[in-house]
Amino acid sequence: MVDAEQTYFQPAISRITMEMMRKFNTEKAIIFNTYQCYLKIAYHSLFLDMEQASRQKFYFGAKLVRGAYMEQERARAAEVGYDDPINPSYEATSAMYHQCLEECMARMAVNKQNSTTDFSRIGIMVASHNADTVRFAINKMKELEINPEDRLICFGQLYGMCDQLSFPL
């Protein structure tokens, strides 16, 4: 899992991570890039990266998070004079998270339906302390018939935080 940083570092981190995926994700998703869903461009970035992985025939790994640098990003945008890169509300961030998760899962489901041997081209880490998001992911897995035994989706929280979410999984 390659963690995300501030927007002014992220393009370089993402580029290196995608190159690592291309080199090492030849049999399964072992390198994962982190997508900060509090950013307005999260879905666009995720979509483009999944397309690259599909075209170049490597396994894609995505860790979805809400994000950690909101105030710092907004202050820098105001100071330097560019548009605020952060979604306008918590609800918009949650909608972005769910949109990204849905896109990954929809592609997983299509891969599973179209392949008898290798449908595991995408791996997801649902990194969230939000009970609604965990429920959303589990319900979407059921809807799309993505089984836990498929080992395509994993869940994670910071150690000791939201154990009530982790333990039942």
C-alpha positions as CSV (number, residue, x, y, z in Angstrom):
1,M,0.0,0.0,0.0
2,V,1.5,3.3,-1.1
3,D,0.0,6.0,1.0
4,A,-1.2,9.3,-0.4
5,E,0.1,12.7,0.5
6,Q,-0.7,16.4,-0.3
7,T,-1.9,17.2,-3.8
8,Y,1.4,18.9,-4.7
9,F,3.3,15.6,-4.1
10,Q,0.6,13.2,-5.2
11,P,1.2,13.2,-9.0
12,A,4.8,12.0,-8.6
13,I,3.7,9.4,-6.0
14,S,0.9,8.1,-8.2
15,R,3.2,7.9,-11.2
16,I,5.8,5.9,-9.3
17,T,3.1,3.6,-7.9
18,M,1.5,3.0,-11.3
19,E,4.9,2.0,-12.6
20,M,5.4,-0.3,-9.7
21,M,2.0,-1.9,-10.4
22,R,3.0,-2.3,-14.0
23,K,6.2,-4.0,-13.0
24,F,5.1,-6.1,-10.0
25,N,1.3,-6.7,-10.4
26,T,1.7,-9.3,-13.1
27,E,-0.1,-12.2,-11.3
28,K,-2.2,-10.4,-8.6
29,A,-2.6,-6.9,-7.1
30,I,0.2,-6.6,-4.6
31,I,0.9,-2.9,-5.1
32,F,-2.0,-0.5,-4.2
33,N,-2.2,3.2,-4.9
34,T,-4.2,5.3,-2.4
35,Y,-7.1,7.5,-3.6
36,Q,-8.1,10.4,-1.4
37,C,-11.9,10.7,-1.9
38,Y,-12.1,14.1,-0.3
39,L,-10.4,15.4,-3.5
40,K,-12.7,16.6,-6.4
41,I,-10.5,14.7,-8.8
42,A,-10.5,11.3,-7.0
43,Y,-12.9,9.5,-9.3
44,H,-11.2,10.9,-12.5
45,S,-7.8,9.8,-11.2
46,L,-9.0,6.3,-10.2
47,F,-10.8,5.9,-13.6
48,L,-7.8,6.8,-15.6
49,D,-5.5,4.6,-13.6
50,M,-7.9,1.6,-14.0
51,E,-8.0,2.2,-17.7
52,Q,-4.2,2.3,-17.8
53,A,-4.0,-1.0,-15.9
54,S,-6.6,-2.6,-18.3
55,R,-4.9,-1.4,-21.4
56,Q,-1.4,-2.4,-20.2
57,K,-2.7,-5.7,-18.8
58,F,-1.5,-5.5,-15.2
59,Y,-3.4,-6.0,-12.0
60,F,-4.8,-2.8,-10.4
61,G,-4.8,-2.2,-6.6
62,A,-6.7,0.7,-5.0
63,K,-6.9,1.8,-1.4
64,L,-9.8,4.2,-0.9
65,V,-9.6,6.7,1.9
66,R,-11.5,9.9,2.7
67,G,-8.3,11.9,3.3
68,A,-6.2,13.7,5.9
69,Y,-5.0,17.0,4.7
70,M,-8.2,19.0,4.2
71,E,-7.3,22.2,6.1
72,Q,-3.8,22.2,4.8
73,E,-4.9,21.8,1.2
74,R,-7.6,24.5,1.5
75,A,-5.1,26.9,3.1
76,R,-2.5,26.3,0.4
77,A,-5.1,26.8,-2.4
78,A,-6.1,30.1,-0.9
79,E,-2.5,31.2,-0.3
80,V,-1.2,30.3,-3.8
81,G,-4.4,31.2,-5.6
82,Y,-5.8,28.1,-7.1
83,D,-9.2,26.4,-6.8
84,D,-9.9,24.5,-3.6
85,P,-9.2,20.8,-4.5
86,I,-11.4,19.5,-1.7
87,N,-15.0,18.4,-2.0
88,P,-17.4,21.1,-0.6
89,S,-18.8,18.9,2.2
90,Y,-18.5,15.6,4.1
91,E,-21.5,14.4,2.2
92,A,-19.8,15.1,-1.2
93,T,-16.7,13.3,0.1
94,S,-18.8,10.3,1.0
95,A,-20.6,10.3,-2.3
96,M,-17.2,10.4,-4.0
97,Y,-15.9,7.5,-1.9
98,H,-19.0,5.5,-2.8
99,Q,-18.7,6.4,-6.5
100,C,-15.1,5.2,-6.6
101,L,-16.0,2.0,-4.7
102,E,-18.9,1.3,-7.1
103,E,-16.7,1.8,-10.1
104,C,-14.1,-0.7,-8.9
105,M,-16.7,-3.2,-7.8
106,A,-18.7,-2.9,-11.1
107,R,-15.5,-3.7,-13.0
108,M,-14.8,-6.6,-10.7
109,A,-18.3,-8.0,-11.4
110,V,-17.9,-7.6,-15.1
111,N,-14.5,-9.3,-15.0
112,K,-16.0,-12.1,-12.9
113,Q,-18.9,-12.6,-15.4
114,N,-16.6,-12.5,-18.5
115,S,-13.9,-14.7,-17.2
116,T,-13.8,-18.3,-16.2
117,T,-10.2,-18.3,-15.0
118,D,-9.0,-14.8,-13.9
119,F,-11.4,-12.3,-12.7
120,S,-9.1,-10.8,-10.0
121,R,-7.7,-8.0,-12.1
122,I,-8.7,-5.4,-9.5
123,G,-8.1,-5.4,-5.7
124,I,-9.6,-2.9,-3.3
125,M,-8.8,-1.9,0.2
126,V,-11.8,-0.2,1.8
127,A,-10.0,2.0,4.3
128,S,-12.7,3.6,6.4
129,H,-13.8,4.2,9.9
130,N,-17.3,5.0,8.6
131,A,-20.0,2.4,9.4
132,D,-22.2,3.5,6.5
133,T,-19.4,3.1,4.0
134,V,-18.6,-0.4,5.4
135,R,-22.3,-1.3,5.1
136,F,-22.4,0.2,1.6
137,A,-19.4,-2.0,0.5
138,I,-20.8,-5.2,2.0
139,N,-24.2,-4.6,0.4
140,K,-22.7,-3.8,-3.0
141,M,-20.6,-7.0,-2.7
142,K,-23.8,-9.0,-2.2
143,E,-25.6,-7.2,-5.0
144,L,-22.8,-7.8,-7.4
145,E,-22.1,-11.3,-6.2
146,I,-18.5,-10.6,-5.1
147,N,-17.8,-13.1,-2.4
148,P,-15.5,-12.6,0.5
149,E,-13.8,-15.9,-0.6
150,D,-12.9,-14.2,-3.9
151,R,-10.4,-12.2,-1.8
152,L,-10.7,-9.1,-4.0
153,I,-11.8,-6.7,-1.3
154,C,-10.3,-6.1,2.1
155,F,-11.3,-3.7,4.9
156,G,-9.0,-1.8,7.2
157,Q,-9.0,0.8,9.9
158,L,-6.2,2.3,11.9
159,Y,-5.2,-0.1,14.7
160,G,-7.4,0.4,17.7
161,M,-9.9,2.7,15.9
162,C,-13.4,1.4,15.2
163,D,-12.7,-2.1,16.3
164,Q,-16.5,-2.5,16.3
165,L,-16.3,-2.3,12.5
166,S,-13.3,-4.6,12.0
167,F,-14.2,-7.5,14.3
168,P,-17.5,-8.5,12.6
169,L,-15.8,-8.5,9.2
